[in-house]
Amino acid sequence: MNDVASNYAQDVAAVAAKLQNHPGPLVVLSHENPDGDALGSVLGLARALRAMGKTVIAPMDVPRYLRFLPEPGELSEPLTEWPENALAAVLDVDNNDPARVAGADLTTFTGGVVNVDHHGTNRRQATALMVDPAQPATAMMVADLVDELGAPWSEAIATPLMLGMITDTGSFRFSSVTPATFETAARLLSHGARLGWLNDQLGQNPRTYYLLLREVLGTLEFLHGGRVVLARVDDAMLTRAGASWEDVESYSGLLRSAEGAELAVIAKDYGDRVKLSLRSRGPVSAQNIAVALGGGGHVPAAGATVALSYPEVREKLDEAISAELARVDAAE
């Protein structure tokens, strides 16, 4: 075993030990606006811990397109206060970024924290942690953690973890996929993960998705000779389509499919702030652009929220995109 693998195995063992040995309630959290990796990781770990007899609290506001997966009552409303003697398990987000951790206020928490995450911007500060940017999905890391915990595997644990892997690998199409990714997916399938059912559920969109898409496509811009595709959404568009902000989430991936596009940007214009969702391909780094704007994420998928008006954000976004494209061109 090489040093990297050895260190990862030690981290898995350390996080598992903290979860196993903690006598109080375990509060399992992830990031705001949870995606499939966030939900899948939380459900997979929460169900595994409950199968071991642990008391688990998992507060999360699940977006509509993922509500097919949780069972009634297994996720709770955001906590207004921390339970006594709690341990926090923060998944798929840096625990040192409390503004992005949803479900409970980490700034008021004085207990231990374990952190499982695959973002390269993670600051690696927790009581015990598994942080590995080489892993394509946090759910893949949670699968290793479930093995280490010795929890009894079931379809109910394997299926949400498969959801996380589907989400963050683009259904196993992204360049982040490794042989180990398929090995983990095979493991989950052997434990009963419902891959076909997940894809069928994820492939269904409400009518408002298409009505809003018509609005969004009316804002479409091809920039930098078609290398960048940009679209904007605001409240007026949502009202006309009878849609919500949740309906916007998948559009950035759709725009990324445009021929010749190396970067797709969806700008959610809230008036006093703009939330940017970025997806890139090839050598262009969505992460570099997001970090330049105060955000973060992965190289192929990142985001940032900028507390300025859209015209002001657009200027800063253009500067960050130009700098990243210049970096790529200089490297070729």
HUSULJO-V221324 format. One record per backbone hydrogen bond with DSSP energy under -0.5 kcal/mol. CO is the residue of the C=O (numbers start at 0). NH is the residue of the N-H. E is the energy in kcal/mol with one decimal. If there is no record, write none. Layout:
# HUSULJO-V221324
CO,NH,E / CO,NH,E
This chain:
# HUSULJO-V221324
1,5,-2.6 / 2,6,-2.8 / 3,7,-2.3 / 4,8,-2.5 / 5,9,-2.1 / 6,10,-2.2 / 7,11,-2.6 / 8,12,-2.2 / 9,13,-2.2 / 10,14,-2.4 / 11,15,-2.5 / 12,16,-2.3 / 13,17,-1.9 / 14,18,-2.2 / 15,19,-2.8 / 16,20,-2.6 / 17,21,-1.1 / 24,26,-0.5 / 24,86,-2.0 / 25,27,-0.7 / 25,56,-2.8 / 26,28,-0.6 / 26,88,-3.1 / 28,90,-2.8 / 29,101,-2.5 / 34,38,-2.6 / 35,39,-2.7 / 36,40,-2.2 / 37,41,-2.2 / 38,42,-3.0 / 39,43,-2.5 / 40,44,-2.4 / 41,45,-2.7 / 42,46,-2.6 / 43,47,-1.8 / 44,48,-2.7 / 45,49,-2.4 / 46,50,-1.9 / 47,51,-0.8 / 48,51,-0.7 / 48,53,-2.4 / 49,52,-1.7 / 53,55,-0.7 / 54,25,-2.8 / 56,27,-2.5 / 57,75,-1.7 / 59,61,-0.8 / 62,65,-1.9 / 63,66,-1.5 / 65,68,-1.7 / 65,69,-0.5 / 70,73,-1.8 / 75,59,-1.9 / 82,85,-1.0 / 83,24,-0.5 / 86,26,-2.8 / 87,89,-0.6 / 87,113,-2.9 / 88,28,-3.0 / 88,90,-0.6 / 89,115,-2.4 / 93,96,-1.8 / 96,99,-2.3 / 96,100,-0.9 / 99,31,-2.3 / 99,101,-0.6 / 101,29,-0.6 / 102,78,-3.3 / 103,105,-0.9 / 104,107,-1.3 / 105,108,-1.3 / 111,87,-2.4 / 112,126,-1.9 / 112,127,-1.3 / 113,89,-3.0 / 114,129,-3.1 / 115,91,-2.7 / 116,131,-1.9 / 118,121,-1.5 / 127,114,-1.8 / 129,116,-2.6 / 131,134,-1.9 / 136,139,-0.5 / 136,140,-0.9 / 137,140,-0.6 / 137,141,-2.3 / 138,142,-1.9 / 139,143,-1.2 / 140,144,-2.0 / 141,145,-2.7 / 142,146,-1.9 / 143,147,-2.2 / 144,148,-2.5 / 145,149,-1.1 / 145,150,-1.4 / 146,149,-0.5 / 150,152,-0.5 / 153,156,-0.8 / 153,157,-2.5 / 154,158,-2.7 / 155,159,-0.5 / 156,160,-1.2 / 157,161,-2.1 / 158,162,-2.0 / 159,163,-1.9 / 160,164,-1.8 / 161,165,-2.7 / 162,166,-2.5 / 163,167,-2.2 / 164,168,-1.1 / 165,169,-0.6 / 165,170,-3.0 / 166,169,-0.8 / 168,172,-1.9 / 168,173,-2.5 / 173,176,-1.6 / 177,180,-0.8 / 177,181,-1.3 / 178,182,-1.9 / 179,183,-2.5 / 180,184,-2.4 / 181,185,-2.6 / 182,186,-1.9 / 183,187,-2.5 / 184,188,-2.5 / 185,189,-2.2 / 186,190,-1.1 / 187,192,-2.4 / 188,191,-1.7 / 192,194,-1.4 / 193,197,-2.3 / 194,198,-2.3 / 195,199,-2.0 / 196,200,-2.4 / 197,201,-2.8 / 198,202,-1.4 / 200,203,-1.3 / 205,208,-1.3 / 205,209,-0.8 / 206,209,-0.7 / 206,210,-1.9 / 207,211,-2.6 / 208,212,-1.8 / 209,213,-1.7 / 210,214,-1.0 / 211,215,-2.8 / 212,216,-2.7 / 213,217,-0.7 / 214,217,-0.7 / 215,218,-2.0 / 216,219,-1.0 / 220,222,-0.6 / 220,229,-2.5 / 222,225,-0.8 / 222,226,-0.6 / 222,227,-2.1 / 223,226,-1.3 / 226,261,-3.0 / 226,262,-1.7 / 227,222,-3.1 / 228,264,-2.7 / 229,220,-2.5 / 230,266,-2.7 / 232,268,-3.4 / 233,237,-1.7 / 234,238,-2.5 / 235,239,-2.1 / 236,240,-1.8 / 237,241,-1.1 / 237,242,-2.3 / 238,241,-0.5 / 243,246,-1.3 / 244,247,-1.7 / 245,248,-1.1 / 247,250,-2.0 / 249,253,-1.3 / 250,254,-2.6 / 251,255,-1.7 / 252,256,-0.5 / 253,256,-1.1 / 254,257,-2.0 / 257,260,-2.1 / 261,280,-1.9 / 262,228,-2.6 / 263,278,-2.3 / 264,230,-2.1 / 264,266,-0.5 / 265,267,-0.7 / 265,276,-2.4 / 266,232,-2.7 / 266,268,-0.8 / 267,269,-0.9 / 267,274,-2.3 / 268,234,-0.6 / 269,271,-1.0 / 272,269,-2.4 / 273,275,-0.6 / 273,305,-2.7 / 274,267,-3.2 / 275,277,-0.5 / 275,303,-1.7 / 276,265,-2.3 / 277,301,-2.2 / 278,263,-3.0 / 280,283,-1.2 / 283,285,-0.7 / 284,288,-1.3 / 285,289,-2.5 / 286,290,-3.0 / 287,291,-1.9 / 288,292,-0.8 / 289,292,-1.0 / 289,294,-3.2 / 290,293,-1.8 / 295,302,-2.5 / 298,285,-2.9 / 298,286,-0.6 / 299,279,-2.1 / 300,297,-3.3 / 301,277,-2.9 / 302,295,-2.1 / 303,275,-3.6 / 305,273,-2.4 / 305,307,-2.1 / 308,312,-2.6 / 309,313,-3.3 / 310,314,-1.5 / 311,315,-1.7 / 312,316,-3.1 / 313,317,-2.5 / 314,318,-1.8 / 315,319,-2.2 / 316,320,-2.8 / 317,321,-2.5 / 318,322,-2.1 / 319,323,-2.0 / 320,324,-2.8 / 321,325,-2.2 / 322,326,-2.0 / 323,327,-2.3 / 324,328,-2.7 / 325,329,-2.3 / 326,330,-1.4 / 327,331,-0.8 / 328,331,-0.5
